[in-house]
Amino acid sequence: MTDNIAAGSPASDLRSPSDGYLGDPTVRAEWDERYADRQQLWSGRPNGALVAEVAGLTPGRVLDVGCGEGADAVWLARGGWDVTALEVSGVALERAAGHARDAGLAIHWVHAALTEAVLPPASFDLVSAQYPALLRTPDSAAERALLAAVAPGGVLLVVHHAGMETQQTHDSGFDPADYVWPSMIAELLTDDWETEVDEQRPRVAPDGGAGAHHTDDVVLRVRRLR
C-alpha cells in the first residue's frame, strides 16, 4: 500500500466495494475502517524508492500490490505504464479511482487480497509492493503469488520499513511475525532469478501521511530470468 505497512475495470467503471471482493472480509473491514477514519491516510505522492528504482525501466505492464489511495498507481500510469492496482479496502479503491479520473487516466482496479486475486500468471513487467501488509502463511502463499506474477525478464520490487521484522509484538496487537518481509521473499528465489538490489538505505519519505516517521527502507529488487 502506498507508504504503508498492506482483471479489473477502468477507473470510470469501478464497482461498489461490496461487489466481487475476493478475500477475508475481516481484513477488508479492518482496512476500510482505517481509511474511513481519515479523509486522507497517505501523503498523496509516490513512494520514493519506487520512483528511484523505476527510473531506468521501460514502461510495460505493472501490478501495484496494496495500492492504497492510488498515488503510486497514478504516477506509474502518467509515466506510460499499463497499471493494474490491487487493494483490499473498497474505501481506498474509491479514493484511488477518483484520483485517476481526475487525472484522466485508465487504471485496472482489483478489489481482492493478493492470494485470492485472479491475475494472469507471469505477465507483469513490474510487480511493485511498497510497504505491503501481506499476512504470512505456512505455505508462503503471498510470497509465491508475488513471484508468480512477474513475467520473464520482469522485475519484482518489494520495499519495507527497516527494522520492523525484528520488533516485538506491540501493545496494539501488531506482531511482525504475522507478516511477510523482503527477506522471506529472498529465501524463495531460485536460479531463475537475479538479485539486482538487496539493501537498507535512507528513506526518501513524502511529507505527511501515516508512516512518515520511518527513516530507513529495505529494498529488494529481483529480476526473473526465465
N, C-alpha and C positions, 0 to 999 in steps of 0.2 A: 504494500500500500504506500501511497505517496508519503514519504518522510515519516513512516511509522514502523511499529514493531508488528501485519497480516496481508457453432457458427451462429453469431448474434445478429442483431438488426442495426441498421443505421441509426444515428442519434435521434432522427426525427420520428423513428418508429419504435423507440424504446417502450417495452411493455411494462405494465404495472409490476412492482416488486413482488406481488403475490402470485404472478403468473410464471410458471415454469421454473421456479428456483430449484436447483439441484444441490442438495447438501443438508447438513444438520440444521434444522430450524432453530435450535437453541443458539448456535453460533451466529446465525443470521440475526436473531433478535438481540443478542448482546451487542453486535456492531451497529445495528440500526439505532439502538438506544444511545450508544456513544456518539454517533453522528448527530442524532436528533437533539442532543443536549446542547449543541453549539451550532450557530449559524454557519460557521466555517471552522473545520477542525485543523486543517493543514494550511501551509503558507500560501498555496496557490501558484507556486513556482516549481519548476522541475528540479529533481534531486541532482545535486552537484556531481556525484560520482557517475550517474547516468550520462550527464552532459559530457563529462570528460572522456568516458570510455566509448561513447558512440561517435565521437568526433571523426574517427578515421574509418568508420564503417559505411559501406554503400547501402542506402535505404532499400529495404525489401519488406518482407512480412515480419511483423513483430507481435509478440504476445506480452502484454503488460499484466503481470500477475499481482493481484491486490491493487487495483488502480485507484482506489480511494475516490477522491473528488476530481480526479482526471487530469491533474497538472502534467504528469509525465506523458499520458496518452495524447493530450492536445499538443504538447511540444513535439512529440515524435511525428504526429500527423502533419504538423506545419513543416517539418523537415523532409517530407516526402515519403514517410513510412506508411505502409498499409497496416493499420493498427487494429488488433483485437484486444480488448480490455476486459479483464475478468475481475469480479468483485462479489463478495458475499452479501454486502449491505445494499439493499434496494435504495435506502436513503442516499447513500453515497453515489450510487449509479445515476439517480435522477439529477443530482447536482452536476456530476461529470457530463451527462448528456446535455444539460443546459449550457455548460461552458463550450462544448463542442458546437452546438447550434449557434451560439453567439459568434463563434469564430468561423462559421461556415464550413465546418469540417465533417466528413463522414467517418465514423469510427464504429466498429462492430463491438457491441456490448454483450457480455456473457454474465448472467446472474447465477453464479454457481461457485461451489468450492472447487479448488483445483483438482482434487482427486475424484470429483463427481462430474466434472465438466466433460462434454462431448467435443473433443478437439481433434482436428486431423493430426495424426501422428507424424513425427519427423518432418514438419512442414514450415517451421518458423526460422527465418534467418537470424532472428534475435529473440531470446526469451529473457525478459527483464523482471527480476524480483527484487524490489527495493524495500528493505526492512520488512519482509513478509512475516505475517503471523501464521505460519504453517504448523499445524499440530503434528507431533511426532507419533509414529505408529511402529509396531514391531516389524512390519514388512517394508518400512521406509517408503510408503506409498507416495508421499508428497515429493520426496527427493527423486524418485524414479519417474514421476509424472513430469517434473521439470526437465529432466534429461531426455525423456521420450519425445518431448515436443520440438526439440531442436532438429533442424534439417541438417543433412551432411554439408559440412562447410560452414555451418551456422555457429552462433555464439550464445552461450548461457552466461548471463551476468547476474550475480547474486551479491547484494550489498546489505550489511547489517551493522548494528551498533557494536563497536568493540567492547569486550569485557562482559557482555551480558550473559554469555554462555556459562560463565563460571560463578555467577552471582548466586546467592542463597535465595530461598523462597521468600517473597515479600509478604508483609502483613496483609496486603491487598489480595493475596491468593495467587499472584503470578509466580509460577515456578518455571525457571528456564529449562528444566529437564523435560517439560511438556512440548517444547518447540524445536523446530528444525533450524540448525545453524549451518553456515557455509562449510565448516569442517566435516559435517556429516555428508554433505554432497560430494566433497572432495574424496572421501573414503570410498565412494562407489564408482569412481572413474576407472575406466579400463584403458587398454591400448588404443581404443577408438577415439580417445580424447587427448587434446593437448592443453596443458595449463599455460595460459598467457599471463595471468596476473593472479597472485595469491598473496596478499599483503595487508598490513594495517597502515593506515595513513590518516593524517588530519582531515577532518570532515569539512567539506565546503557546504555549510548549512544555510539554507534560505532564512531570511529574517521572519520571525513569528511562527506560529503554528506549534502544535504539540511535538515534543521530541527535540526541540531546539537546543536543549541543554546538553545533548550528547556531543562530544568533541572529536571522537575518532571513529573511523569506519574500518570494517573488514571487507575487503573487495576480492571476490573470486570471479575471474573471467576465464572460461574454458571454451575451446573450440572443438566441435565434433568433426573428426577427420573423415569418417565414413559411416 
